Amino acid sequence: MEKLLLGIDIGTSACKVAIFDLDGHVVSQSNKAYSVYYPEKDFVEQDAEEWWNAVCDATKECIEQSHINPEQIKGIGIDGQGWAALPVDVEGKPLHNAMIWMDRRSTKQCEEVIKKIGEDKIFEVSGNSFDATYTTPKILWLKENKPDVFIKTYKFLQSNSYIAFKLTGAMTQDLSQGYGLHCFDMKTGKYDAKLCEELGIPMEKLPDIVPCDQVVGTVNDIAAKQTGLAIGTPVVAGGLDAACGTLGAGVIEFGQTQEQGGQAGGMSICLDKPIGHKKLILGFHVIPNAWLLQGGTVGGGSLKWFRNEFGEYEKYMEEQTGENSFDALVNKAKGVNIGADGVIYLPYMAGERSPIWDKHAKGVFYGLGYDKTKGHIVRSILEGTAYSLEHNLQTAKEVNVDVEELIAIGGAANSLTWTQIKSDVTGKRIKVPTSDTATTLGAAILAGVGTGLYKDYREAVQRTIKITRVHEPDMKAHEIYKRYYPIYLEIYENLKDTFKKGEV
């Protein structure tokens, strides 16, 4: 009976589940969407039970579609969006919706903590800035605004650790998700008791930290009935989605870099020691003794937004001819000159994370005129998200972390035009593996290593990951982009105060 692995990805908009053979081939996969809730300004939540229901439905569908025996699945890995704050009681029941990474309600708590403790002291321990998108300030907001929930909270969980709990009954905190907690020491991988006390977060409310590939338990009988999985299937702790995607891209050597185009896009540079930058994000990789210096952006969903709001013709033609509506839009961009004839897009559609960390930032199209077309706007979107990537890479260079090439994953990596634009803007070679399943594959690899099906990560990567194409930068195009990129930066600098004034 062929041995298989299961990867579960708790994304921002949907749960993805995939079954892989040990060579990394997809046996079956399923996506199940769930809701994002915006109860008030700056409040962004999800219902953890909806995560679990989506996992159950997608897993059952994968098993049914593939006609496999669930006993063939020898390990389960789970990845998930980071920086959530999900309070659960001693029985694991959610006491409040999960405040997810886009939630910025805790700005006041951030200001108070920075004033009380000092940003430098927090950065020295955690390697990260103290921003409202992280887990720590959300916990403090809950403590201040919903003390009854805080008191009842047994543990604060992340998205993947909640699913691991539902499968096994074990409450854990994997190493790679520790970066959301500022009382987590980025050098040692342990909680800093003194900083926990200063922040006012009882350490007993934080789950035990475990390696990402550690088996934390096995599928129990209740979970087996709900998912269709076999009782006793090993489950590893899993990790951050970006880190699992980095593994699924084959990034395990120091200096290698993953680039991801998606709703939560960005880049992850593999390091052999923790090197932080206050404008970037530092966390443990899901593999042992490695760290990731990351840039996290929100602009990856820009093309989807534009298609949904202004692509009625392309969607209609997709129904009539079968031509993908995204491809139709990108084809319009291909006919426009490099630099979009001066149309520049700021992809700050939900504020922005690194490297500007500005919740007030807005999406902007600069340089429009009567001579500009839909193609100009689409090309500016593709280029604007590439400028955002370049901004993060240039910021990393400020702490002497340089990159020679990128490995691209996510939906945007399927576009040859978009990937080439990123190569031309950054001046970097970009390699593309099988991109659509990189994140779930990374989670599955963790399970494979954790259960001993792979000897180590090098064997797992060599066996499962193949590069499908390579983009070399057009240096003539790069020189043109080098003239537009400073304008991209200048537009934000000139507008950042205006962004604040424009909010009601």
C-alpha positions in Angstrom: 0.0 0.0 0.0 1.5 3.3 -1.1 2.5 5.7 1.7 1.0 9.2 1.5 1.2 12.5 3.4 -1.5 15.1 4.1 -0.9 18.9 4.1 -3.4 21.3 5.5 -3.2 25.1 4.9 -5.3 27.5 6.9 -5.1 30.6 4.7 -6.8 34.0 5.0 -9.6 33.3 2.6 -9.7 29.5 2.4 -8.5 26.1 3.7 -6.4 24.1 1.3 -5.9 20.4 1.8 -3.7 18.2 -0.4 -2.6 14.6 -0.3 0.9 13.9 -1.7 2.9 10.8 -2.5 6.4 10.7 -1.2 7.7 12.2 -4.5 5.7 15.3 -4.0 3.0 14.5 -6.6 -0.5 15.7 -5.7 -2.8 12.7 -5.3 -5.9 14.9 -4.6 -6.6 18.4 -3.3 -9.5 20.5 -2.2 -10.2 24.1 -1.2 -13.0 25.3 1.1 -13.6 29.0 1.7 -14.7 30.7 4.9 -15.6 34.2 5.9 -13.6 37.1 7.1 -15.6 39.4 9.5 -15.1 43.2 9.9 -17.3 44.0 13.0 -15.8 47.5 13.5 -13.1 49.7 11.9 -9.7 47.9 12.2 -11.4 44.7 13.5 -10.7 41.7 11.3 -11.8 38.3 12.6 -12.4 34.7 11.7 -14.4 32.0 13.3 -12.1 29.1 14.3 -15.0 26.6 14.0 -15.3 27.6 10.4 -11.6 26.8 9.9 -12.3 23.3 11.4 -15.4 22.7 9.4 -13.5 23.6 6.2 -10.7 21.2 7.1 -13.2 18.4 7.7 -15.0 19.0 4.4 -11.8 19.4 2.4 -10.2 16.4 3.9 -13.2 14.1 3.3 -13.4 15.4 -0.3 -9.7 14.6 -0.9 -10.0 11.1 0.5 -13.2 10.4 -1.5 -11.8 11.9 -4.8 -8.6 9.8 -4.6 -10.3 6.6 -3.5 -7.4 5.9 -1.1 -7.5 4.0 2.1 -7.1 6.6 4.9 -4.6 4.2 6.5 -2.2 5.1 3.6 -1.8 8.6 5.1 1.2 8.2 7.4 1.5 11.8 8.6 -0.3 15.1 8.7 1.3 18.6 8.6 -0.6 21.8 9.2 0.4 25.4 8.3 -1.5 28.6 8.9 -1.6 32.3 8.7 0.4 34.0 11.4 -0.2 36.6 14.1 -3.6 35.4 15.1 -4.9 35.6 18.7 -7.4 32.8 19.4 -8.3 32.4 23.1 -9.6 29.0 24.1 -10.8 27.6 27.4 -9.3 24.5 29.1 -11.4 22.2 26.8 -10.2 24.0 23.7 -13.4 25.9 23.0 -12.9 29.3 21.4 -13.9 32.1 23.7 -13.8 34.8 21.0 -13.3 35.0 17.2 -9.7 34.8 16.1 -8.2 38.2 15.6 -6.2 37.6 12.5 -3.1 39.3 11.0 -5.0 42.1 9.3 -6.6 43.2 12.6 -5.2 46.5 13.8 -7.5 47.3 16.8 -4.7 47.3 19.3 -2.9 50.5 18.1 -3.5 52.1 21.5 -1.9 49.1 23.3 1.1 49.3 21.1 1.6 53.0 21.9 1.3 52.3 25.6 3.7 49.4 25.6 6.4 51.2 23.6 6.2 54.1 26.0 6.3 51.9 29.1 8.9 49.3 28.0 10.6 50.8 25.0 10.8 49.6 21.4 14.5 48.8 21.6 14.1 46.5 24.6 11.3 44.6 22.9 13.3 44.3 19.6 16.3 43.0 21.4 14.4 40.0 22.6 11.9 39.4 19.8 13.7 40.7 16.8 10.5 42.4 15.6 8.8 45.8 15.9 5.8 46.2 18.2 3.0 46.6 15.7 -0.8 46.0 16.0 -0.7 43.2 13.4 1.2 40.9 15.7 -0.3 38.6 18.3 1.0 40.3 21.4 -0.9 43.6 21.2 -4.1 41.7 20.3 -3.8 39.7 23.6 -3.3 43.0 25.5 -6.4 44.5 23.8 -8.4 41.5 24.9 -7.1 41.8 28.4 -8.1 45.5 28.6 -11.4 45.4 26.7 -12.8 41.9 27.4 -11.3 40.9 30.8 -13.8 38.2 31.3 -12.6 36.4 28.2 -9.0 37.0 29.2 -9.5 35.5 32.6 -11.2 32.4 31.2 -8.5 31.9 28.6 -6.5 28.7 29.1 -4.2 29.2 26.1 -3.8 31.5 23.1 -3.5 29.5 19.9 -2.5 30.1 16.3 -4.5 28.8 13.3 -2.4 25.7 12.8 -2.2 24.9 16.5 -6.0 25.0 16.8 -6.4 22.5 14.0 -3.7 20.3 15.6 -5.7 20.5 18.8 -8.9 19.5 17.0 -7.2 16.5 15.5 -5.2 15.4 18.5 -6.3 17.2 21.7 -2.8 18.7 22.2 -2.3 22.4 22.6 1.0 23.5 21.3 3.0 26.5 19.9 5.3 25.6 17.0 8.6 27.4 16.8 8.0 29.2 13.6 4.8 30.9 14.8 6.6 32.2 17.9 7.5 35.4 16.1 4.0 36.8 16.7 4.7 36.9 20.5 7.2 39.6 21.6 8.0 37.7 24.8 9.4 34.9 22.5 13.2 35.1 22.4 14.3 34.9 18.8 17.8 33.8 19.8 16.8 30.8 22.0 13.3 29.9 20.8 12.0 30.1 24.3 9.7 32.5 26.2 11.3 35.3 28.1 9.7 35.1 31.5 10.8 38.7 32.5 9.4 40.3 29.3 6.1 38.2 29.7 5.8 39.7 33.2 6.5 43.3 32.0 4.0 42.9 29.2 1.4 41.6 31.6 0.9 38.3 29.7 0.9 35.2 32.1 3.3 32.7 30.6 0.9 29.8 31.6 -1.6 31.2 29.0 1.0 30.5 26.2 1.3 26.9 24.8 4.4 24.9 25.1 6.9 25.5 22.3 7.7 22.5 20.1 9.7 21.9 16.9 7.7 22.2 13.8 8.2 18.6 12.8 7.5 17.1 16.2 4.7 14.7 16.4 2.3 16.3 18.9 -0.3 13.5 18.9 -2.4 11.3 16.7 -5.9 11.7 15.2 -8.5 10.8 17.8 -11.7 9.1 17.3 -13.9 12.2 17.2 -11.7 13.9 14.6 -11.5 10.7 12.6 -15.3 10.6 12.3 -15.5 14.2 11.2 -12.6 14.2 8.7 -12.6 10.6 7.4 -9.0 10.2 8.6 -7.8 7.0 10.3 -7.6 6.9 14.1 -4.0 7.1 15.2 -2.5 9.0 12.2 0.5 11.0 13.4 0.1 14.8 13.4 3.1 17.2 13.6 3.0 20.7 15.0 3.3 22.4 11.6 4.2 26.0 11.1 3.6 29.4 9.7 2.2 29.4 6.1 5.0 31.6 4.7 7.6 29.3 6.4 6.0 26.1 5.1 5.7 27.8 1.6 9.4 28.6 1.9 10.2 24.9 2.6 7.8 23.8 -0.2 9.7 26.1 -2.6 12.9 24.1 -1.6 14.5 26.9 0.4 16.6 25.1 3.0 20.1 26.5 2.3 21.3 29.7 3.9 20.9 32.7 1.5 18.1 31.1 -0.5 15.0 33.3 -0.8 11.3 32.5 -1.4 9.1 35.1 -3.1 5.3 34.7 -2.7 2.6 36.5 -4.6 -0.8 36.2 -2.8 -3.1 38.2 -0.6 -0.4 38.1 2.1 2.6 38.3 -0.2 6.3 39.0 0.5 9.7 37.4 0.6 11.6 35.1 3.1 15.4 34.9 3.2 16.9 31.8 4.9 19.6 32.7 7.5 21.9 30.8 9.8 21.5 33.3 12.6 18.8 35.8 13.7 19.4 39.1 11.9 16.6 41.5 12.5 15.5 44.8 11.0 12.9 47.0 12.7 11.1 47.4 9.3 11.1 43.7 8.5 9.9 40.5 10.1 12.1 37.9 11.8 11.1 34.4 12.6 12.3 30.8 12.9 12.2 28.7 9.8 10.3 25.4 10.0 13.5 23.5 9.6 16.0 23.2 12.5 18.6 25.9 13.3 17.5 28.4 10.6 15.7 31.7 10.6 13.7 33.7 8.0 14.1 37.4 7.5 10.8 38.3 5.9 9.0 41.1 4.1 5.2 40.9 4.4 2.9 42.9 2.0 -0.8 43.1 1.4 -0.8 44.0 -2.3 -0.8 40.5 -3.8 -4.6 40.6 -4.1 -4.6 43.7 -6.2 -5.1 42.1 -9.6 -7.9 40.0 -8.2 -9.6 43.1 -6.8 -9.2 44.9 -10.2 -10.7 42.0 -12.1 -13.6 41.7 -9.7 -14.4 45.4 -9.8 -13.4 46.4 -13.4 -13.1 43.1 -15.3 -16.7 42.4 -16.3 -15.8 42.1 -20.0 -12.9 39.7 -19.3 -15.1 37.6 -17.0 -17.9 37.6 -19.7 -15.4 36.5 -22.4 -14.1 33.8 -20.0 -17.7 32.4 -20.0 -18.0 32.7 -23.7 -14.5 31.5 -24.9 -12.9 29.9 -21.9 -9.9 32.3 -21.9 -8.9 32.9 -18.3 -9.9 36.4 -17.3 -6.7 37.0 -15.4 -4.7 36.0 -18.5 -6.8 38.4 -20.6 -6.0 41.3 -18.4 -2.3 40.4 -18.3 -2.2 40.2 -22.1 -3.5 43.8 -22.2 -0.5 44.7 -19.9 2.0 43.0 -22.2 1.2 45.5 -25.0 2.2 48.5 -22.7 5.7 49.9 -22.4 8.0 49.1 -19.5 7.1 51.4 -16.7 3.5 51.7 -17.9 4.3 55.0 -19.5 4.6 56.6 -16.1 1.5 55.1 -14.4 2.7 54.0 -11.0 0.6 52.0 -8.5 1.0 51.9 -4.7 -0.4 48.5 -3.7 -1.4 49.5 -0.2 -4.9 48.2 -0.4 -5.2 47.3 3.3 -2.6 49.7 4.8 0.8 48.1 4.5 3.1 45.9 6.5 6.8 45.9 5.8 8.7 48.0 5.3 6.5 51.1 5.9 4.2 49.7 8.6 1.5 52.2 7.9 -2.1 51.3 8.6 -3.2 54.6 7.0 -1.5 53.9 3.6 -3.9 53.7 0.6 -3.8 52.2 -2.8 -2.9 54.9 -5.4 -2.8 55.1 -9.2 -0.4 57.9 -10.2 0.1 59.2 -13.7 -3.3 58.6 -15.2 -4.4 60.5 -18.4 -6.8 60.3 -21.3 -4.1 58.5 -23.2 -4.0 55.7 -20.6 -5.8 52.4 -21.1 -6.9 49.4 -19.0 -3.6 47.8 -20.1 -1.7 50.6 -18.5 -3.5 50.2 -15.2 -3.0 46.4 -15.2 0.7 46.8 -16.0 1.1 49.3 -13.2 -0.5 46.8 -10.8 2.0 44.1 -11.8 4.9 46.6 -11.5 3.7 48.2 -8.3 3.7 44.8 -6.5 7.2 44.2 -7.9 8.3 47.6 -6.5 6.9 46.5 -3.1 9.1 43.3 -3.3 12.1 45.4 -4.3 11.5 47.8 -1.3 11.7 44.8 1.1 14.8 43.4 -0.6 16.5 46.8 -0.4 15.6 47.1 3.2 17.2 43.7 4.0 20.4 45.0 2.4 20.6 47.6 5.2 21.5 44.8 7.6 23.9 43.2 5.1 21.4 40.6 3.9 21.6 40.4 0.2 19.9 38.0 -2.3 21.2 36.6 -5.5 18.1 34.8 -6.7 14.4 34.2 -5.8 12.2 31.1 -5.8 8.6 32.1 -6.6 5.5 30.4 -5.4 1.8 31.4 -5.1 -0.8 32.1 -7.8 1.2 35.1 -9.2 4.1 32.8 -10.0 1.8 31.1 -12.6 2.0 34.3 -14.7 5.1 34.4 -16.9 4.6 38.1 -17.5 4.2 39.0 -13.8 7.2 36.8 -12.8 9.3 38.4 -15.5 8.4 41.9 -14.3 9.5 41.0 -10.8 12.8 39.6 -12.2 13.3 42.8 -14.2 12.4 45.2 -11.4 14.7 43.4 -8.8 17.4 42.4 -11.2 17.3 38.9 -9.8 17.0 35.5 -11.4 13.7 33.9 -10.4 13.1 30.2 -10.3 9.6 28.7 -10.3 8.8 25.3 -8.9 5.4 23.7 -9.0 3.9 26.7 -7.2 0.3 26.1 -6.5 0.9 23.5 -3.9 4.1 24.8 -2.3 2.6 25.7 1.1 0.7 22.4 1.6 3.7 20.5 0.3 5.9 22.2 2.9 3.4 21.2 5.6 3.4 17.6 4.3 7.2 17.5 4.2 7.3 18.4 7.9 5.1 15.4 8.5 7.3 13.2 6.4 10.5 14.2 8.2 8.7 14.1 11.6 7.5 10.5 11.0 10.8 9.3 9.5 9.6 8.8 6.0 12.4 11.2 4.8 15.9 10.9 6.3 16.2 14.7 6.4 15.1 17.9 4.7 17.7 17.7 2.0 16.4 14.3 0.9 12.8 15.5 1.1 13.5 18.6 -1.1 15.5 16.7 -3.6 12.7 14.1 -3.9 9.7 16.4 -4.0 10.6 19.7 -5.6 11.4 20.4 -9.3 12.1 23.7 -10.9 9.7 24.2 -13.9 11.1 27.4 -15.4 13.7 30.1 -14.8 13.4 33.9 -15.4 16.6 35.8 -16.1 16.3 39.6 -15.6 16.4 41.8 -18.7 19.0 44.3 -17.5 17.8 47.0 -20.0 14.4 46.8 -18.5 16.0 46.8 -15.0 17.7 50.2 -15.9 14.3 51.6 -16.9 12.7 50.4 -13.6 15.6 51.9 -11.6 14.3 55.3 -12.8 10.7 54.6 -11.9 11.4 52.9 -8.5 12.5 56.1 -6.7 9.3 57.8 -7.9 7.3 55.0 -6.4 9.0 55.6 -3.0 8.6 59.4 -3.4 4.9 59.2 -4.0 4.3 57.4 -0.7 6.6 59.8 1.2 4.7 62.8 -0.2 1.3 61.3 0.6 1.8 59.6 3.9 0.6 62.6 6.0 -2.3 63.1 3.6 -3.4 59.5 4.1 -4.0 60.2 7.7 -5.9 63.4 7.0 -8.2 61.6 4.6 -9.6 59.2 7.2 -12.9 59.9 8.9 
